[in-house]
Amino acid sequence: MYKILIADDHPLFREAIHNVICDGFSQVDILETSNLEDTLSFALTPEHEDLDLILLDLNMPGMHGLNGLISLRNEAPTIPVVIISAEQDKQIVLQAISCGAVGFITKSSPRRQMIEAIEQILKGNVYLPSDIIRTTNPSGRKTAAESSSIAPELLQALTRKQLLVLERMTRGESNKQIAYNLDIAETTVKAHVSAILRKLNVHNRVQAILSASDIDFSTYLRR
């Protein structure tokens, strides 16, 4: 039984995401709030300390952009928070992850994609919208969140299979999806991910994905 809080000030969207969650999960307890104050109250109430996930709208009352996310992460650091927003700006996505969100789901995402994203997050993975992450910054300048690029020699240290796994990580695929697409065991994918993090000198999957988001993998896979 999962316990999920939908925090959004639009009743129609809360109803829509409620239906999406019910379609994707057979046993789920869904709570709803419409502003940051009520969301914080829910998160800090002992009876709701078993919350598995908060789906947080960036623009509801009290949020003030990412400040609301920061407040929620400070007050309830053990509860995973996913931003669900109409925003499709790469910089906003990266900033949200940097501020502690474990995922970012766009409101325009298809139903199946939303369900898969939530499934990934509930399993302890991070979900990033790969189509947005791989877009180029129009200004040509990298943001602070994008500034950590991978040195070529570190990429050269990866095996071909590890490069293929990393490429699919940047597409937002879960370990299960990567295993299916590369026709290998999920345990093998996990081993590759651990090796990738070690060789790239990064601490987690998110850092690896952000660092590799602009890499032309075809260049390294041709060797």
C-alpha positions as CSV (number, residue, x, y, z in Angstrom):
1,M,0.0,0.0,0.0
2,Y,1.5,3.3,-1.1
3,K,0.6,6.6,0.5
4,I,0.9,9.6,-1.9
5,L,0.2,13.3,-1.4
6,I,-0.9,15.3,-4.4
7,A,-0.1,19.0,-3.7
8,D,-1.7,21.2,-6.4
9,D,-4.1,24.1,-6.4
10,H,-6.1,23.0,-9.5
11,P,-8.9,20.6,-8.6
12,L,-9.2,19.3,-12.2
13,F,-5.5,18.4,-12.3
14,R,-5.6,16.8,-8.8
15,E,-8.5,14.7,-10.1
16,A,-6.6,13.8,-13.3
17,I,-3.4,12.8,-11.5
18,H,-5.5,10.9,-8.9
19,N,-7.0,8.8,-11.7
20,V,-3.6,8.2,-13.3
21,I,-2.2,6.9,-10.0
22,C,-5.3,4.7,-9.4
23,D,-4.9,3.3,-12.9
24,G,-1.2,2.5,-12.3
25,F,-1.3,1.1,-8.7
26,S,-3.8,-1.4,-7.3
27,Q,-3.2,-0.4,-3.6
28,V,-2.7,3.3,-2.9
29,D,-3.9,5.8,-0.4
30,I,-4.1,9.3,-2.0
31,L,-4.2,12.6,-0.1
32,E,-4.6,16.1,-1.5
33,T,-3.6,19.6,-0.6
34,S,-3.9,22.9,-2.5
35,N,-1.2,25.1,-0.9
36,L,2.3,24.9,0.7
37,E,1.0,25.5,4.2
38,D,-1.3,22.6,4.2
39,T,1.3,20.4,2.5
40,L,3.8,21.2,5.2
41,S,1.1,20.4,7.9
42,F,0.4,17.1,6.3
43,A,4.1,16.2,6.0
44,L,4.8,17.0,9.6
45,T,1.7,15.3,11.1
46,P,2.7,12.0,12.9
47,E,-0.2,10.1,11.2
48,H,1.3,11.0,7.8
49,E,4.9,10.2,8.6
50,D,4.6,7.1,6.4
51,L,4.1,9.2,3.2
52,D,5.9,7.5,0.3
53,L,5.8,10.4,-2.0
54,I,4.7,14.0,-2.4
55,L,3.8,15.3,-5.9
56,L,4.4,19.0,-5.7
57,D,3.2,21.7,-8.0
58,L,5.7,24.5,-8.4
59,N,3.2,27.3,-8.8
60,M,0.5,26.7,-6.1
61,P,0.0,29.3,-3.3
62,G,2.9,29.7,-0.9
63,M,5.5,28.1,-3.1
64,H,7.3,31.1,-4.5
65,G,9.0,28.9,-7.0
66,L,11.7,26.6,-5.7
67,N,11.6,28.2,-2.2
68,G,8.6,26.1,-1.4
69,L,10.5,22.9,-2.4
70,I,13.5,23.9,-0.2
71,S,11.2,24.6,2.8
72,L,9.5,21.2,2.4
73,R,12.9,19.4,2.1
74,N,14.2,21.2,5.2
75,E,11.1,20.4,7.3
76,A,10.5,16.8,6.0
77,P,13.8,15.6,4.6
78,T,12.8,11.9,4.7
79,I,9.8,12.2,2.4
80,P,10.7,12.0,-1.3
81,V,9.4,15.0,-3.3
82,V,8.7,15.0,-7.0
83,I,8.0,18.3,-8.9
84,I,5.0,18.0,-11.2
85,S,4.7,21.1,-13.3
86,A,3.8,22.7,-16.6
87,E,7.3,24.1,-16.7
88,Q,9.5,22.7,-19.5
89,D,12.6,24.8,-19.0
90,K,15.8,22.7,-18.6
91,Q,17.2,25.1,-16.1
92,I,14.2,24.8,-13.8
93,V,14.3,21.0,-14.0
94,L,18.0,21.0,-13.1
95,Q,17.5,23.5,-10.3
96,A,14.7,21.4,-8.8
97,I,16.9,18.3,-8.7
98,S,19.7,20.4,-7.2
99,C,17.3,21.6,-4.5
100,G,16.4,18.1,-3.4
101,A,13.6,16.8,-5.7
102,V,13.9,13.2,-6.7
103,G,12.2,13.7,-10.0
104,F,10.4,16.1,-12.3
105,I,7.3,15.2,-14.2
106,T,5.8,17.6,-16.8
107,K,2.0,17.9,-16.7
108,S,1.9,17.4,-20.5
109,S,3.4,13.8,-20.0
110,P,1.3,11.0,-21.4
111,R,-0.6,8.9,-18.8
112,R,1.7,5.8,-19.3
113,Q,4.8,7.9,-18.9
114,M,3.5,9.5,-15.7
115,I,2.8,6.0,-14.3
116,E,6.3,4.7,-15.3
117,A,7.9,7.8,-13.7
118,I,6.1,7.4,-10.4
119,E,7.0,3.6,-10.4
120,Q,10.6,4.5,-10.9
121,I,10.6,7.0,-8.1
122,L,8.8,4.7,-5.7
123,K,11.5,2.1,-6.3
124,G,14.1,4.5,-5.2
125,N,15.3,5.8,-8.6
126,V,15.4,9.4,-9.8
127,Y,13.2,10.4,-12.8
128,L,14.3,13.1,-15.2
129,P,12.4,14.1,-18.4
130,S,15.1,13.0,-20.9
131,D,13.6,15.0,-23.7
132,I,14.1,18.2,-21.7
133,I,17.4,17.3,-20.2
134,R,19.0,16.7,-23.6
135,T,17.9,20.0,-25.0
136,T,20.5,22.7,-25.7
137,N,20.5,25.9,-23.6
138,P,19.5,28.6,-26.1
139,S,22.1,31.0,-24.6
140,G,24.9,28.5,-25.3
141,R,26.0,29.0,-21.7
142,K,25.8,26.2,-19.1
143,T,24.0,26.8,-15.9
144,A,25.5,26.1,-12.5
145,A,23.7,22.7,-12.4
146,E,25.1,21.8,-15.8
147,S,28.6,22.9,-15.3
148,S,30.2,19.6,-14.2
149,S,31.1,18.0,-17.4
150,I,32.9,14.7,-17.8
151,A,36.6,14.7,-18.8
152,P,37.2,12.7,-22.0
153,E,39.7,10.4,-20.3
154,L,37.0,9.3,-17.8
155,L,34.7,8.4,-20.6
156,Q,37.5,6.5,-22.3
157,A,37.8,4.4,-19.1
158,L,34.2,3.1,-19.6
159,T,33.7,-0.2,-21.4
160,R,31.4,-0.2,-24.4
161,K,28.6,-1.8,-22.4
162,Q,29.0,0.8,-19.6
163,L,28.7,3.5,-22.2
164,L,25.5,2.0,-23.5
165,V,24.1,1.8,-20.0
166,L,25.1,5.5,-19.3
167,E,23.5,6.6,-22.6
168,R,20.2,5.0,-21.6
169,M,20.5,6.5,-18.1
170,T,20.5,9.9,-19.7
171,R,17.3,9.0,-21.5
172,G,15.6,8.6,-18.1
173,E,15.4,4.8,-18.3
174,S,15.2,2.7,-15.2
175,N,17.5,-0.2,-14.5
176,K,14.7,-2.6,-15.5
177,Q,14.2,-0.7,-18.8
178,I,17.9,-0.7,-19.5
179,A,18.1,-4.4,-18.9
180,Y,15.3,-5.1,-21.3
181,N,16.6,-2.9,-24.0
182,L,20.2,-4.2,-23.8
183,D,19.1,-7.8,-23.2
184,I,21.0,-8.2,-20.0
185,A,20.1,-9.0,-16.4
186,E,19.0,-6.2,-14.1
187,T,21.7,-7.2,-11.6
188,T,24.2,-6.7,-14.4
189,V,22.8,-3.2,-15.1
190,K,23.2,-2.4,-11.4
191,A,26.8,-3.6,-11.5
192,H,27.5,-1.4,-14.5
193,V,25.8,1.6,-12.9
194,S,28.1,1.2,-9.8
195,A,31.1,1.0,-12.0
196,I,30.1,4.0,-14.0
197,L,29.7,6.1,-10.8
198,R,33.1,5.0,-9.6
199,K,34.9,5.6,-12.9
200,L,33.3,9.0,-13.4
201,N,34.0,10.1,-9.8
202,V,30.4,11.0,-9.1
203,H,28.3,10.2,-6.0
204,N,24.9,9.3,-7.5
205,R,22.9,8.6,-10.6
206,V,21.6,12.2,-10.9
207,Q,25.2,13.6,-11.0
208,A,26.1,11.1,-13.7
209,I,23.0,11.9,-15.8
210,L,23.5,15.6,-15.6
211,S,27.2,15.4,-16.4
212,A,26.6,13.2,-19.4
213,S,23.4,15.0,-20.7
214,D,25.3,16.7,-23.6
215,I,27.6,13.9,-24.6
216,D,27.6,12.6,-28.2
217,F,27.8,8.9,-27.3
218,S,28.2,7.9,-31.0
219,T,31.8,9.3,-30.9
220,Y,32.8,7.0,-28.0
221,L,30.9,4.0,-29.2
222,R,32.6,4.0,-32.6
223,R,36.0,3.1,-31.1
